[in-house]
Amino acid sequence: MLTLYFASQIFTWPFYLGPHFKREKRPLLVKRLNPPTIPVSKRVIWIHTLSVGEVQAAIPLLKALRKNFSDHFLVFTVATSSGYQQALKRAQNLADLVWPGPIDLYPIVQKYLKKFHPDFFILVETDVWPGLLAQISKKNIPMALVNAALSEKSSRRLEKFSFLKKILFEPFSFIGAATKGDAERLKKLLPEKEIHFLGNLKYEVSPPPEEKISRLKNELGPFLKKPVIVCGSTHPGEEEILLEAFKAFGEGYLLLCPRHPSRAEEVLSLAENKGFRASLRSTPSPSEVIVVDTLGELASLYALGDIAFVGGSLVPVGGHNLFEPLVFGHPVCFGPYVESISDLAEHLIETGVGFKIDDPQNVAALWKKMLSEREKIKTKAFSLRKEFLGVSREYIFFLKSLVQAT
């Protein structure tokens, strides 16, 4: 099957490279075609991931790797341009090299392997890189899959197509699952593999730097009126519900943070059409709604809020990081579509810090309830946060023996 995959690239390579010729992506394409040569004097650990969310999961692991493998050269690659930009901001002091990930074409992957000559490879979260994984495996380079996630839907699909299961998971000598549910599904799918449930690296969250929060308070503080509701990672179809709820709520300030900042103008127009005074984060002005058009500020923006909503959950996306608002002790609400984070969502509801929106018509009433119980919830949230500390330490325990064996 992999032979067919590589052979097909003779004809399909324009489809792989085509999107990278767009003007905004050309600088990264140049980097992808010309990875730097890493000195051979050090052993190399290559950490690879997909995008912004996965970068967040990789950060605590990178910190632990830097501390425990100070004599190794750490390479951190990210596939998407937005993820790469985020990695440059957050990982340059942790990795020796931050670079765009390879396009999954045989000659490009070969070039990366030749220039990086990795001794160990770590993939953060479960994404499809058949060419990359196959070529690393062929060179007998040990590989670990950390923070592995597998939804019910993906599990059923892989049961039907066993060749995909082989491509995705067989090369790994270590697999660590993000949640108990992921671990159970992986064990069922891969009975021959030992699956470790170590916890979700995304939830080993430290508060953003105080200077970053202070800067945001100085820039946005004059426009904010308490209470502040922060709605993070919103998708089309959610902003309309949230704006209607805010109208019914009748007080305070709404920070709307689209998952993709490129939608900010669209969301701004939606707010204005509903009669709100609204402005963009980059050009704030006296208003009731601020639409965030910047990247990489959401974690800090939660600090300005009193209560939070996490998007991708009122529409069938699967949900996003519910833990970021809890770092500040904020109550958090979300819709019914939380398949990708169902274990955490259930845990937050059980512990009384998370609230599920069963009816979009009742969001305003739920916000009032969350606000009235905010101080009580804050204590629970800080206690819950302690449960998720130390996940990276658990991973290092296993990775040490694997790396030292190379």
C-alpha positions as CSV (number, residue, x, y, z in Angstrom):
1,M,0.0,0.0,0.0
2,L,2.8,2.4,0.8
3,T,4.6,1.5,-2.4
4,L,1.4,2.6,-4.2
5,Y,1.2,5.8,-2.1
6,F,4.8,6.8,-3.1
7,A,4.3,5.7,-6.7
8,S,1.1,7.8,-7.0
9,Q,3.1,10.9,-6.0
10,I,4.7,10.9,-9.4
11,F,1.4,12.1,-10.7
12,T,-0.1,13.8,-7.7
13,W,2.8,16.0,-6.5
14,P,1.3,19.2,-8.0
15,F,-1.7,18.7,-5.7
16,Y,0.7,18.5,-2.7
17,L,2.8,21.5,-3.7
18,G,0.1,23.6,-5.3
19,P,-1.4,25.3,-2.2
20,H,2.2,26.2,-1.0
21,F,2.7,28.4,-4.1
22,K,0.1,30.9,-2.7
23,R,1.8,34.2,-2.1
24,E,1.4,34.1,1.7
25,K,2.8,30.5,1.8
26,R,5.8,30.9,-0.5
27,P,8.3,31.9,2.2
28,L,7.5,28.8,4.1
29,L,7.7,26.7,1.0
30,V,11.3,27.9,0.5
31,K,12.0,26.7,4.1
32,R,10.3,23.4,3.5
33,L,12.4,22.7,0.4
34,N,15.6,23.7,2.2
35,P,15.8,22.4,5.8
36,P,19.1,23.3,7.5
37,T,21.8,20.8,8.2
38,I,22.1,19.9,11.9
39,P,25.6,19.3,13.3
40,V,26.4,15.7,13.8
41,S,28.1,16.3,17.1
42,K,24.9,15.9,19.1
43,R,22.2,13.3,19.2
44,V,18.9,14.6,17.7
45,I,15.3,14.3,19.0
46,W,12.8,15.4,16.3
47,I,9.4,16.5,17.6
48,H,6.7,17.0,15.0
49,T,3.1,18.1,15.1
50,L,0.3,19.6,13.0
51,S,-1.0,23.1,14.1
52,V,-1.7,25.6,16.8
53,G,-3.6,23.3,19.2
54,E,-1.0,20.6,18.9
55,V,1.8,23.2,19.6
56,Q,0.1,23.9,22.9
57,A,0.2,20.2,23.8
58,A,3.9,20.1,22.7
59,I,5.1,23.0,24.9
60,P,5.1,21.2,28.3
61,L,6.7,18.2,26.7
62,L,9.4,20.4,25.1
63,K,10.1,22.0,28.5
64,A,10.5,18.5,30.0
65,L,12.7,17.3,27.1
66,R,14.9,20.4,27.4
67,K,15.4,19.8,31.1
68,N,16.0,16.0,30.8
69,F,17.9,15.9,27.5
70,S,20.1,19.0,27.7
71,D,22.9,17.2,25.8
72,H,20.5,16.5,22.8
73,F,19.6,18.7,19.9
74,L,15.9,19.3,19.9
75,V,14.2,19.9,16.5
76,F,10.5,21.0,16.6
77,T,8.6,21.1,13.3
78,V,5.0,22.1,12.7
79,A,3.0,21.4,9.5
80,T,0.7,24.5,9.2
81,S,1.8,28.1,8.8
82,S,-0.3,29.3,11.7
83,G,1.1,26.5,13.9
84,Y,4.7,27.4,12.8
85,Q,4.2,31.1,13.7
86,Q,2.8,30.0,17.1
87,A,5.8,27.7,17.6
88,L,8.2,30.5,16.8
89,K,6.6,32.6,19.6
90,R,6.5,29.9,22.2
91,A,9.2,27.3,21.5
92,Q,12.3,29.1,20.3
93,N,13.8,29.0,23.8
94,L,12.9,25.4,24.2
95,A,14.0,23.8,20.9
96,D,17.4,24.2,19.2
97,L,15.6,24.5,15.9
98,V,11.9,25.4,15.1
99,W,11.1,24.8,11.4
100,P,8.1,24.2,9.2
101,G,7.3,20.5,8.8
102,P,7.9,18.6,5.6
103,I,5.4,18.2,2.9
104,D,4.6,14.5,2.8
105,L,6.4,13.9,-0.6
106,Y,9.1,11.2,-0.8
107,P,12.1,13.5,-1.9
108,I,11.2,16.2,0.6
109,V,10.9,13.8,3.5
110,Q,14.2,12.2,2.4
111,K,15.9,15.6,2.5
112,Y,14.6,16.3,6.0
113,L,15.9,13.0,7.2
114,K,19.3,13.5,5.6
115,K,19.6,17.0,7.1
116,F,18.2,16.3,10.5
117,H,19.6,12.7,10.9
118,P,17.3,12.1,14.0
119,D,18.1,9.5,16.6
120,F,14.5,9.6,18.0
121,F,11.2,10.8,16.6
122,I,8.1,12.0,18.6
123,L,4.8,12.7,17.0
124,V,2.4,14.9,19.1
125,E,-1.2,13.8,18.6
126,T,-2.6,11.5,16.0
127,D,-2.3,12.9,12.4
128,V,-1.8,11.2,9.1
129,W,1.8,11.3,7.7
130,P,2.1,8.0,5.9
131,G,5.2,9.0,3.9
132,L,7.0,10.5,6.8
133,L,6.3,7.7,9.2
134,A,7.2,5.0,6.7
135,Q,10.5,6.5,5.8
136,I,11.5,7.1,9.4
137,S,10.5,3.5,10.2
138,K,12.5,2.2,7.3
139,K,15.6,3.8,8.8
140,N,15.0,2.0,12.1
141,I,14.6,5.3,14.0
142,P,12.6,4.7,17.2
143,M,9.3,6.6,17.3
144,A,6.8,7.6,20.0
145,L,3.3,8.8,19.6
146,V,2.3,11.1,22.5
147,N,-1.1,12.6,23.4
148,A,-2.7,10.2,21.0
149,A,-6.4,10.8,20.3
150,L,-8.8,8.5,18.6
151,S,-12.5,9.3,18.3
152,E,-15.3,6.7,18.0
153,K,-15.8,7.7,14.4
154,S,-12.1,7.3,13.5
155,S,-12.0,4.0,15.4
156,R,-14.8,2.6,13.4
157,R,-13.3,3.7,10.2
158,L,-9.9,2.2,11.0
159,E,-11.6,-1.1,11.9
160,K,-12.9,-1.3,8.3
161,F,-9.6,-0.3,6.7
162,S,-6.9,-2.3,8.5
163,F,-4.2,-1.1,6.1
164,L,-4.6,2.5,7.5
165,K,-4.3,1.1,11.0
166,K,-1.0,-0.5,10.1
167,I,0.3,2.7,8.5
168,L,-0.7,5.0,11.3
169,F,0.3,3.0,14.4
170,E,2.6,0.1,13.6
171,P,5.8,2.2,13.4
172,F,5.5,3.4,17.0
173,S,7.4,1.7,19.8
174,F,5.5,3.7,22.4
175,I,1.9,5.1,22.3
176,G,0.6,7.4,25.1
177,A,-3.1,8.2,25.0
178,A,-4.6,11.6,26.0
179,T,-7.7,10.3,27.7
180,K,-9.1,7.1,29.2
181,G,-11.5,6.9,26.3
182,D,-8.7,7.3,23.8
183,A,-6.7,4.6,25.6
184,E,-9.7,2.1,25.5
185,R,-10.3,2.7,21.8
186,L,-6.7,2.3,21.0
187,K,-6.4,-0.9,23.0
188,K,-9.4,-2.3,21.2
189,L,-8.0,-1.3,17.8
190,L,-4.4,-2.4,18.6
191,P,-4.5,-5.4,20.9
192,E,-0.9,-6.3,20.1
193,K,0.3,-2.8,21.3
194,E,0.8,-1.6,24.8
195,I,-1.2,1.6,25.2
196,H,-0.3,3.9,28.1
197,F,-2.9,6.4,29.5
198,L,-0.8,9.3,30.9
199,G,-3.1,12.3,30.6
200,N,-3.5,15.1,28.2
201,L,-0.5,17.4,27.7
202,K,-2.8,20.2,26.6
203,Y,-4.2,20.5,30.1
204,E,-0.8,20.9,31.7
205,V,-1.3,24.6,31.3
206,S,0.7,27.3,33.0
207,P,-0.8,30.8,33.1
208,P,0.5,33.1,30.3
209,P,3.3,35.5,31.2
210,E,2.1,38.2,33.6
211,E,3.5,40.9,31.3
212,K,1.4,39.7,28.4
213,I,-1.8,39.8,30.5
214,S,-0.8,43.2,31.9
215,R,-0.4,44.5,28.3
216,L,-3.8,43.3,27.3
217,K,-5.4,44.8,30.4
218,N,-3.7,48.2,29.6
219,E,-4.9,48.0,25.9
220,L,-8.4,46.7,26.4
221,G,-9.1,47.5,30.1
222,P,-10.4,51.0,29.3
223,F,-13.1,49.5,27.1
224,L,-14.2,46.6,29.3
225,K,-17.3,46.8,31.4
226,K,-17.9,44.1,34.0
227,P,-18.9,41.3,33.8
228,V,-16.8,40.2,30.8
229,I,-17.7,37.1,28.9
230,V,-14.9,35.5,26.8
231,C,-16.1,33.3,24.0
232,G,-13.1,31.4,22.6
233,S,-12.5,29.4,19.4
234,T,-15.9,30.1,17.9
235,H,-17.1,28.8,14.6
236,P,-19.7,29.9,12.0
237,G,-23.2,29.4,13.4
238,E,-22.0,30.0,17.0
239,E,-21.5,33.7,17.0
240,E,-25.1,34.4,16.2
241,I,-26.3,32.3,19.1
242,L,-23.8,34.0,21.4
243,L,-24.7,37.5,20.3
244,E,-28.4,36.8,20.9
245,A,-27.6,35.4,24.3
246,F,-25.6,38.5,25.1
247,K,-28.5,40.7,24.1
248,A,-30.7,38.7,26.5
249,F,-28.0,38.8,29.2
250,G,-28.3,42.6,29.1
251,E,-25.1,43.7,30.8
252,G,-21.3,43.6,30.7
253,Y,-19.0,43.0,27.8
254,L,-18.5,40.3,25.2
255,L,-15.1,39.2,23.8
256,L,-15.6,37.1,20.7
257,C,-12.6,35.1,19.6
258,P,-13.2,33.3,16.2
259,R,-11.2,30.1,15.8
260,H,-9.8,31.5,12.6
261,P,-9.0,35.3,13.0
262,S,-9.5,35.7,9.2
263,R,-13.2,35.6,10.0
264,A,-13.0,38.6,12.3
265,E,-14.5,41.1,9.8
266,E,-17.4,38.8,9.1
267,V,-18.1,38.4,12.8
268,L,-17.7,42.2,13.4
269,S,-20.4,42.8,10.7
270,L,-22.7,40.2,12.3
271,A,-22.4,42.0,15.7
272,E,-23.1,45.4,14.1
273,N,-26.0,44.1,12.1
274,K,-27.5,42.9,15.4
275,G,-27.3,46.4,16.8
276,F,-24.2,46.2,18.9
277,R,-21.4,48.7,19.1
278,A,-18.5,46.5,18.1
279,S,-14.8,46.9,17.3
280,L,-11.8,44.7,16.5
281,R,-9.1,43.7,19.0
282,S,-6.4,45.4,16.8
283,T,-8.3,48.7,16.9
284,P,-10.4,48.7,20.1
285,S,-12.9,51.5,20.7
286,P,-15.7,52.1,23.1
287,S,-18.1,49.3,22.4
288,E,-20.1,46.4,23.8
289,V,-18.4,43.7,21.7
290,I,-14.8,43.2,20.8
291,V,-14.0,40.7,18.0
292,V,-10.5,39.3,18.3
293,D,-8.6,39.4,15.0
294,T,-5.2,38.4,16.4
295,L,-3.5,35.0,16.8
296,G,-2.1,33.5,19.9
297,E,-3.8,35.7,22.5
298,L,-6.7,33.6,23.6
299,A,-5.1,32.1,26.7
300,S,-4.3,35.6,27.9
301,L,-7.7,37.0,27.0
302,Y,-9.4,34.5,29.3
303,A,-7.6,36.3,32.1
304,L,-9.7,39.4,31.4
305,G,-13.0,37.5,31.7
306,D,-15.4,36.5,34.5
307,I,-17.0,33.5,32.7
308,A,-16.1,31.7,29.5
309,F,-17.6,29.8,26.6
310,V,-15.5,27.4,24.5
311,G,-16.5,27.1,20.8
312,G,-16.6,24.3,18.3
313,S,-19.3,22.8,20.6
314,L,-22.6,24.5,19.6
315,V,-22.0,23.3,16.0
316,P,-20.7,19.8,15.1
317,V,-17.0,20.4,15.3
318,G,-16.1,18.3,18.4
319,G,-15.0,21.0,20.8
320,H,-11.8,22.8,21.7
321,N,-9.6,23.3,24.8
322,L,-11.9,23.6,27.8
323,F,-9.0,23.8,30.3
324,E,-7.6,27.2,29.4
325,P,-10.2,29.3,31.2
326,L,-9.9,27.1,34.3
327,V,-6.3,28.3,34.7
328,F,-7.9,31.5,36.0
329,G,-10.6,29.8,38.0
330,H,-13.4,30.8,35.5
331,P,-16.6,28.8,35.1
332,V,-16.7,27.4,31.5
333,C,-19.7,26.4,29.4
334,F,-19.9,24.6,26.1
335,G,-22.4,23.1,23.7
336,P,-23.4,19.4,23.1
337,Y,-20.8,18.7,20.4
338,V,-17.7,17.8,22.5
339,E,-16.8,14.4,21.0
340,S,-13.1,15.1,20.8
341,I,-13.0,16.2,24.5
342,S,-15.9,14.2,25.9
343,D,-13.9,12.8,28.9
344,L,-12.8,16.2,30.1
345,A,-16.3,17.7,29.5
346,E,-17.9,15.0,31.6
347,H,-15.2,15.5,34.3
348,L,-15.8,19.3,34.4
349,I,-19.6,18.8,34.7
350,E,-19.1,16.3,37.5
351,T,-16.8,18.5,39.5
352,G,-19.1,21.5,39.1
353,V,-16.8,23.8,37.1
354,G,-18.2,23.1,33.6
355,F,-21.7,23.7,32.3
356,K,-23.3,22.1,29.2
357,I,-25.6,24.2,27.0
358,D,-28.6,21.9,26.3
359,D,-30.7,24.6,24.7
360,P,-29.2,27.6,22.9
361,Q,-32.3,29.6,24.0
362,N,-31.1,29.3,27.7
363,V,-27.5,30.5,27.3
364,A,-28.2,33.9,28.9
365,A,-29.8,32.2,32.0
366,L,-26.8,29.8,32.2
367,W,-24.4,32.7,32.1
368,K,-26.2,34.4,35.0
369,K,-26.0,31.2,37.0
370,M,-22.3,30.8,36.3
371,L,-21.7,34.4,37.3
372,S,-23.6,34.0,40.6
373,E,-21.6,30.9,41.5
374,R,-18.2,32.2,40.3
375,E,-16.4,32.5,43.6
376,K,-17.4,29.0,44.7
377,I,-16.4,27.6,41.3
378,K,-13.0,29.3,41.4
379,T,-11.9,27.2,44.3
380,K,-13.0,24.0,42.6
381,A,-11.2,25.0,39.3
382,F,-7.9,25.7,41.0
383,S,-8.1,22.3,42.8
384,L,-8.9,20.6,39.5
385,R,-6.0,22.2,37.8
386,K,-3.6,20.4,40.1
387,E,-4.9,17.0,38.8
388,F,-3.4,17.8,35.4
389,L,0.0,18.8,36.5
390,G,2.8,16.4,35.9
391,V,1.7,14.7,32.6
392,S,4.9,15.7,30.9
393,R,6.9,14.2,33.8
394,E,5.0,10.9,33.2
395,Y,6.0,10.9,29.5
396,I,9.6,11.6,30.3
397,F,9.7,8.5,32.6
398,F,8.9,6.3,29.5
399,L,10.8,8.4,26.9
400,K,14.0,8.3,28.9
401,S,14.5,4.5,28.5
402,L,13.5,4.7,24.8
403,V,15.9,7.5,24.0
404,Q,18.8,6.1,26.0
405,A,18.3,2.8,24.1
406,T,19.1,4.4,20.8
